[in-house]
Amino acid sequence: MGTARLRAVLLAEVVTTSAAVAAIRSRKEKATAIGTLLRAAHAEGVVEPATAWLSGETRQGRIGTGWRTLQAAATAPAAAPSLTIAQVDATFTELAGTAGAGSARRRKELLGGLFGAATEPEQAFLARLIGGELRHGALEGVVLDAVAIAADVPLATVRRAFMLSGRLPETAATALSGGAEALDAVALTVGVPVRPMLASPGDSLDAALGNLGPEVTVEFKLDGARIQVHRDGDEVRVWTRSLREITAAVPELAEQVRALPCRTAVLDGETLAVDDDGRPRAFQDTMSRFGSDDDGEQGGLLSPFFFDLLHLDGTDLLDEPLERRLDALAGLLAADAHAHLRMPGVRRPDPEQAAQVLDDALSAGHEGVVVKALAAPYAAGRRGKAWQKVKPVHTLDLVVLGAEWGYGRRTGSLSNIHLGARDPDGGDPIMVGKTFKGMTDELLAWQTRTFPEYAREQDDGADGYAVMLRPELVVEIALDGAQRSIRYPGGVALRFARVLRYRPDKTAAEADTIDSVRALLA
């Protein structure tokens, strides 16, 4: 009986593990519980879907099933669990590939069959998983810990393989099937995007320089979008910071990289749309190009600015100090025809020179600067202290939890938005305030048009008629700090929050945490 169970791990076991993880506060205990399930899933050959589900996603990504479709699939639950991980994963694969004439009917049939075979707890789990609302405390980092436990390999080895492959389910399968040796064999591959190194917020330019010392470079921080560009011969591919490929939408970026004097390269940088005088256009103009396959005119042509080089002509540079990577980048962009592709900055500046870089960046319409340690390797996927971004206006990336219908001049518009910070333990976003400030008429129209697509319920409560949203949209908020509050569950509230822009390049998993908000308390 035990052997048969190993050959058919049930969805019910994933649901039970999910519920247990949600009830546990200890990160180590969460990882241990997940690791136990991953070992059983590996024995059946379904560790990839199990890993994906426990990190809150399907292995197939978005499977084209909206909330209304899920509601329409509601049916009486099964009396006893019978669905296996393999069966559910196969259904997800068919759902993801269903398109064209008759697809709506086929989706309904597939979901109906799936939910009809699921118990009540399984139905609730599937609805949250497909709807993108599965938050049980098993964030990416916890699942990485679990993979290390399940495979009995060093966590650092798992993390590095994951950062280089960018795919957590595949990393889990590699770890459990081949151990540390197989993980060590995972290398940077031109054409496979690497999770980007991230910068931590710096309190001020002086503080960042004080923390990192004189061996630094100070570079412009653009009001643009992160890109990673891979070239292999004449083939050039472009990804966003979330590793979504946008090559077809940005042909002008590919053309400029194709003209560089190299055979293979992996470049890291930012891109943005600029006016004729070189000043940045609105962030939305840049983002309007991503996901578009037009002729390059919508939102204006994009200009790339590269600040790092991870690979060049067969040589990986990830583990080299930043100074060497910058030398290699400077050599690649040495010709006058390519010099404009390099991010402006100064190495080893004195305090006055560093301040001038910041002034120049702000005068040119950019956000600020990034101070980087010249001795640091490229820590793919990590937000460490080796890179510190300095901006004169403090901002947070928060999750939109809902919006209230406006009144007066804003009658008929979804206006006052509810803001949530990410729970570092993987729970629901924690509300930290509301704001209707900083919204243009154009933005109000966009919110009113877009928010209903994300609606999960409507609440006619004390705060007025509101549309509550699935926590998927990220908005960048400027604020003057934070204050203690008994009104919100996190015990903290934003001060003078106003909307700067929405961040379609970021997911809710990349939003700032409640700890970041609490750190602003005076």
C-alpha positions in Angstrom: 0.0 0.0 0.0 2.8 2.4 0.9 4.6 1.7 -2.4 1.4 2.4 -4.4 0.9 5.7 -2.6 4.4 6.8 -3.6 3.6 6.1 -7.3 0.5 8.3 -7.2 0.9 11.3 -4.9 -2.4 12.9 -4.5 -3.4 16.5 -4.8 -4.8 16.1 -1.3 -1.3 15.8 0.0 -0.3 19.1 -1.6 -3.4 20.7 -0.1 -2.6 19.3 3.4 1.0 20.5 3.1 -0.2 24.0 2.0 -2.6 24.2 5.0 0.1 23.1 7.4 2.6 25.7 6.0 0.0 28.4 6.3 -0.4 27.6 10.0 3.4 27.5 10.7 5.4 30.6 11.6 8.8 29.0 11.6 10.6 29.3 8.3 12.6 26.1 9.0 9.4 24.1 9.8 7.7 25.4 6.7 10.7 24.3 4.6 10.8 20.9 6.3 7.1 20.2 5.6 7.5 21.2 1.9 10.7 19.1 1.6 8.9 16.0 2.8 6.3 16.4 0.1 8.9 17.2 -2.6 10.7 13.9 -1.8 7.4 12.0 -2.3 6.6 13.9 -5.5 10.1 13.2 -6.9 9.6 9.5 -6.4 6.5 9.8 -8.7 8.2 12.1 -11.2 6.0 15.1 -10.4 8.3 17.3 -8.4 8.1 20.1 -10.9 4.3 20.7 -10.6 4.4 20.2 -6.8 7.2 22.7 -6.5 5.4 25.3 -8.7 2.1 24.9 -6.8 3.7 25.2 -3.4 5.4 28.5 -4.5 1.9 29.7 -5.6 2.1 29.2 -9.3 1.2 26.7 -12.0 4.1 25.1 -13.9 2.4 26.3 -17.2 2.3 30.0 -16.0 -1.0 31.8 -16.7 -3.4 29.2 -18.2 -5.9 31.7 -19.5 -8.6 31.1 -17.0 -10.3 34.1 -15.4 -12.2 34.5 -12.1 -15.6 34.4 -13.8 -14.7 31.1 -15.6 -13.7 29.6 -12.3 -16.9 30.7 -10.7 -18.8 29.1 -13.6 -17.0 25.9 -12.9 -18.3 25.6 -9.4 -19.9 22.2 -8.7 -20.6 19.9 -5.9 -17.3 18.6 -4.4 -16.3 14.9 -4.4 -16.7 12.9 -1.2 -13.1 11.6 -1.1 -9.8 12.6 -2.6 -8.8 10.8 -5.8 -7.0 13.4 -8.0 -3.3 12.9 -8.4 -0.7 15.6 -9.0 -0.1 14.2 -12.5 -3.8 14.3 -13.4 -4.1 17.9 -12.3 -0.9 19.0 -14.0 -2.1 17.3 -17.3 -5.4 19.3 -17.1 -3.5 22.5 -16.5 -1.4 21.8 -19.6 -4.5 21.2 -21.7 -6.1 24.4 -20.4 -3.0 26.4 -21.2 -3.0 25.1 -24.8 -6.8 25.5 -25.4 -7.4 28.4 -27.8 -9.5 29.3 -30.9 -13.0 28.3 -31.8 -14.8 26.3 -29.1 -12.1 27.1 -26.5 -14.5 28.6 -24.0 -16.7 25.4 -24.1 -13.6 23.2 -23.8 -12.3 25.2 -20.9 -15.6 24.9 -19.1 -15.5 21.1 -19.7 -12.0 20.7 -18.4 -12.6 22.8 -15.3 -15.9 21.2 -14.6 -14.3 17.8 -14.7 -11.4 18.9 -12.5 -13.5 20.6 -9.9 -16.1 17.8 -9.9 -13.4 15.3 -9.0 -12.0 17.5 -6.2 -13.0 17.6 -2.6 -14.1 20.8 -1.0 -10.6 21.7 0.3 -9.1 20.7 -3.1 -11.6 23.0 -4.9 -10.6 25.9 -2.7 -6.9 25.2 -3.3 -7.3 24.9 -7.0 -9.4 28.1 -7.2 -6.8 30.1 -5.3 -3.9 28.5 -7.3 -5.5 29.2 -10.8 -6.7 32.6 -9.7 -3.2 33.6 -8.5 -4.3 34.0 -4.8 -2.5 31.1 -3.2 -0.6 32.7 -0.3 0.2 30.2 2.4 3.6 31.3 3.5 5.7 29.4 1.0 7.5 32.1 -0.8 10.3 31.5 -3.3 13.0 31.6 -0.6 11.1 29.1 1.6 10.7 26.7 -1.3 14.4 27.0 -2.1 15.1 26.0 1.5 12.8 23.1 1.1 14.6 21.9 -2.0 17.9 22.0 -0.2 16.4 19.9 2.7 14.7 17.4 0.3 17.9 16.9 -1.8 20.3 17.1 1.2 22.5 19.7 -0.6 23.8 23.1 0.4 21.3 25.9 0.2 23.9 28.2 -1.6 24.3 25.5 -4.3 20.5 25.4 -4.9 20.2 29.2 -4.9 23.0 29.6 -7.5 21.5 27.0 -9.8 18.1 28.6 -9.5 19.4 32.1 -10.2 21.2 30.8 -13.4 18.3 28.8 -14.7 15.5 31.2 -13.5 13.1 28.3 -13.1 12.4 27.0 -9.6 10.5 23.7 -10.6 13.4 22.7 -12.9 15.9 23.5 -10.2 14.0 21.2 -7.7 14.0 18.4 -10.2 17.7 18.8 -10.9 18.5 18.8 -7.1 16.5 15.8 -6.3 17.6 13.8 -9.3 21.3 14.7 -9.5 22.2 16.3 -6.2 24.9 18.9 -5.7 26.9 17.7 -8.7 24.0 18.3 -11.1 23.3 21.7 -9.5 27.0 22.7 -9.8 26.8 21.9 -13.5 24.1 24.5 -14.1 25.9 27.4 -15.8 25.0 30.7 -17.4 23.7 29.9 -20.9 23.4 32.5 -23.6 19.7 32.5 -24.4 18.5 31.6 -20.9 17.9 34.7 -18.8 19.6 35.1 -15.4 17.6 36.6 -12.5 18.9 40.2 -12.2 20.9 41.5 -9.3 18.9 44.1 -7.4 19.9 47.2 -5.5 18.8 48.0 -1.9 17.5 51.4 -1.0 20.1 53.7 0.4 19.3 56.3 3.0 21.3 59.0 1.3 24.3 59.4 -1.0 26.6 60.1 1.9 25.3 57.1 3.8 25.8 54.8 0.7 29.3 56.1 0.2 30.0 55.6 3.9 28.8 52.0 3.8 30.6 51.0 0.7 33.8 53.1 1.0 35.8 54.7 -1.8 36.0 51.6 -4.1 32.7 52.2 -5.8 31.2 53.5 -9.0 28.3 55.9 -9.0 25.9 55.6 -11.9 22.6 57.2 -13.1 19.4 55.5 -11.9 17.0 56.0 -14.8 13.3 56.3 -14.7 13.1 53.3 -17.1 12.6 49.5 -17.2 15.2 46.9 -16.5 16.3 44.7 -19.4 18.6 41.8 -20.0 19.8 41.3 -23.5 21.4 38.1 -24.9 23.2 37.9 -28.2 24.3 34.7 -29.9 25.6 35.5 -33.4 22.9 37.4 -35.2 20.2 36.2 -32.8 19.3 38.8 -30.1 16.7 38.3 -27.4 15.5 40.7 -24.7 13.9 40.0 -21.3 12.3 42.2 -18.6 13.4 42.1 -14.9 10.7 39.4 -14.3 12.3 37.3 -17.2 9.4 37.9 -19.6 10.6 37.9 -23.1 9.8 41.1 -25.1 12.1 40.6 -28.1 9.3 41.0 -30.7 8.2 44.3 -29.1 11.6 46.0 -29.1 13.3 45.5 -32.5 15.4 48.7 -32.1 17.1 47.3 -29.0 17.9 44.1 -30.7 19.3 46.0 -33.7 21.7 48.1 -31.6 23.1 45.0 -29.8 23.4 43.1 -33.0 25.7 45.9 -34.2 28.2 45.5 -31.3 31.7 44.0 -32.1 31.1 40.6 -30.5 29.8 37.1 -31.2 28.1 36.3 -27.9 27.2 38.6 -25.0 24.8 39.0 -22.0 24.1 42.6 -21.1 22.3 44.1 -18.2 20.8 47.5 -18.3 17.7 49.8 -18.4 15.7 51.1 -21.3 13.4 54.1 -21.7 11.7 56.2 -24.2 13.3 59.7 -24.6 12.3 63.0 -26.2 14.2 64.6 -29.0 16.3 66.5 -26.4 17.2 63.2 -24.7 15.0 63.7 -21.6 13.0 60.7 -20.4 9.4 60.4 -21.4 6.7 59.2 -19.0 7.4 55.7 -17.6 4.1 54.5 -19.1 5.4 55.4 -22.6 8.3 53.0 -22.0 6.1 50.2 -20.6 3.5 50.6 -23.4 6.1 49.1 -25.7 6.5 45.9 -23.7 4.2 43.2 -25.0 3.5 45.1 -28.2 4.5 43.7 -31.6 4.0 46.9 -33.5 6.5 48.7 -35.6 8.2 50.4 -32.8 6.4 53.7 -32.8 3.9 53.2 -30.0 5.3 55.0 -27.0 8.3 56.1 -28.9 11.6 54.4 -29.7 13.5 52.9 -26.8 17.0 53.7 -25.9 19.1 51.2 -24.0 21.7 52.1 -21.3 23.9 49.1 -20.2 25.6 49.0 -16.9 26.8 45.4 -16.6 28.2 42.6 -18.8 27.7 39.0 -17.6 29.2 37.1 -20.6 31.4 38.0 -23.6 32.5 35.8 -26.4 32.6 32.5 -24.5 33.8 34.0 -21.1 31.4 34.1 -18.2 31.9 37.2 -16.0 29.3 36.6 -13.3 31.8 35.8 -10.6 34.3 38.5 -11.6 34.4 41.7 -9.6 32.3 44.5 -11.0 35.4 46.5 -11.9 36.5 43.8 -14.4 32.9 43.5 -15.8 32.9 47.3 -16.3 36.3 47.1 -18.1 34.9 44.5 -20.4 31.7 46.6 -21.0 33.8 49.7 -21.7 35.8 47.8 -24.2 32.7 46.4 -26.0 31.2 49.9 -26.2 34.5 51.8 -26.9 33.6 52.9 -30.4 32.0 56.3 -30.7 29.0 54.6 -32.5 28.3 52.6 -29.3 29.4 55.0 -26.5 25.8 56.3 -26.0 24.7 52.8 -25.0 26.7 53.0 -21.7 25.1 54.1 -18.5 26.7 57.4 -17.3 28.7 57.1 -14.1 32.0 57.8 -12.4 34.4 55.3 -10.8 36.0 56.1 -7.4 34.5 59.6 -7.2 35.3 61.8 -4.3 32.2 63.1 -2.4 32.0 66.2 -4.6 32.2 64.2 -7.8 29.6 61.7 -6.5 27.2 64.6 -5.6 27.7 66.0 -9.1 26.7 62.7 -10.7 23.5 62.8 -8.6 22.8 66.4 -9.6 23.4 65.6 -13.3 21.1 62.6 -13.1 18.3 64.6 -11.5 18.8 67.6 -13.9 18.5 65.2 -16.8 15.1 64.0 -15.4 16.2 60.7 -14.0 15.4 59.2 -10.5 18.8 59.4 -8.8 22.0 57.2 -8.7 23.1 53.7 -7.8 26.3 53.3 -5.8 28.0 49.9 -6.5 31.0 48.2 -4.8 33.7 47.6 -7.4 34.8 44.4 -5.8 31.4 42.7 -5.8 30.5 39.7 -8.0 27.2 39.7 -9.8 24.8 38.2 -7.2 22.1 37.1 -9.5 18.6 37.4 -8.1 19.7 38.9 -4.8 19.0 42.3 -3.3 22.2 42.9 -1.2 24.1 45.9 0.1 26.7 45.8 -2.7 24.4 47.9 -4.8 22.5 50.8 -3.2 20.1 53.1 -5.0 19.7 56.7 -3.8 16.6 58.8 -4.7 15.7 62.2 -3.3 12.0 61.1 -3.0 11.3 58.1 -0.9 9.1 55.5 -2.8 7.6 52.1 -2.1 6.2 49.5 -4.5 2.9 48.4 -3.0 0.0 46.1 -4.0 -3.4 47.5 -4.9 -6.0 45.7 -2.7 -9.1 47.7 -3.8 -10.5 51.0 -4.9 -13.4 53.2 -3.9 -15.8 54.9 -6.3 -15.1 58.6 -6.3 -17.5 61.5 -5.6 -17.8 65.1 -6.8 -15.6 65.6 -9.8 -14.5 62.0 -9.6 -18.0 60.5 -9.6 -18.0 57.5 -11.8 -14.3 56.9 -11.4 -12.5 54.3 -9.3 -10.3 56.7 -7.2 -9.1 56.1 -3.7 -6.9 53.0 -3.8 -6.2 50.6 -0.9 -2.5 49.8 -0.5 -0.9 46.7 0.9 2.7 45.8 1.7 4.0 42.3 1.1 4.0 39.8 4.0 7.6 38.4 4.1 6.1 35.2 5.6 4.0 34.7 2.4 0.6 35.6 3.8 -1.9 38.1 2.3 -0.6 41.6 1.7 -0.9 43.8 4.8 -2.9 47.0 4.3 -0.9 50.2 5.2 -3.1 53.0 3.8 -5.1 54.6 1.1 -4.6 57.4 -1.3 -6.3 59.3 -4.1 -3.5 61.8 -4.6 -1.3 62.1 -7.6 -3.9 60.7 -10.0 -4.3 62.4 -13.4 -7.6 62.2 -15.3 -5.9 59.7 -17.6 -4.8 57.5 -14.7 -8.3 57.6 -13.2 -9.8 56.5 -16.5 -7.2 53.7 -16.7 -8.1 52.5 -13.2 -11.8 52.6 -13.9 -11.3 50.6 -17.0 -8.8 48.1 -15.7 -9.7 47.4 -12.1 -12.9 45.4 -12.8 -10.7 42.8 -14.6 -9.1 42.1 -11.3 -12.2 42.3 -9.1 -12.8 39.5 -6.6 -15.7 41.0 -4.6 -17.5 44.3 -4.0 -18.0 45.8 -0.6 -20.5 48.4 0.3 -18.8 49.1 3.7 -18.2 52.0 6.0 -15.5 53.4 3.8 -17.9 53.7 0.8 -18.6 51.5 -2.2 -15.4 49.7 -3.1 -14.2 47.2 -5.6 -11.8 44.7 -3.9 -9.1 43.4 -6.2 -7.0 40.3 -6.5 -3.6 41.4 -5.2 -1.7 41.5 -8.6 -1.3 45.1 -9.5 1.8 47.0 -8.2 1.9 50.7 -7.9 4.8 53.0 -7.0 4.0 55.4 -4.2 5.8 58.5 -3.0 5.5 59.2 0.6 6.8 61.4 3.4 7.4 58.5 5.8 5.3 56.3 8.1 3.6 56.6 11.4 2.3 54.1 14.0 -1.4 53.2 13.6 -3.9 51.1 15.3 -6.2 51.3 12.3 -4.2 48.9 10.1 -3.2 45.4 10.9 0.5 46.0 10.4 0.5 48.7 13.1 1.8 51.3 10.6 0.4 53.7 8.1 1.8 55.7 5.2 2.2 59.5 5.6 1.1 61.7 2.7 1.1 58.9 0.1 0.7 59.8 -3.6 0.7 57.8 -6.7 3.7 58.1 -9.0 3.0 55.3 -11.5 1.9 51.7 -11.9 4.6 49.0 -12.3 3.5 46.4 -14.9 7.1 45.2 -14.9 6.8 44.0 -11.3 4.7 41.3 -9.7 3.2 41.3 -6.3 6.0 39.0 -5.1 8.4 41.9 -5.8 6.5 44.5 -3.8 8.1 46.0 -0.7 7.5 44.3 2.5 5.8 45.4 5.7 9.3 45.5 7.2 10.3 48.2 4.7 7.3 50.3 5.7 8.0 49.8 9.4 11.6 50.9 8.8 10.3 54.4 8.0 8.9 55.0 11.4 10.3 58.1 12.9 
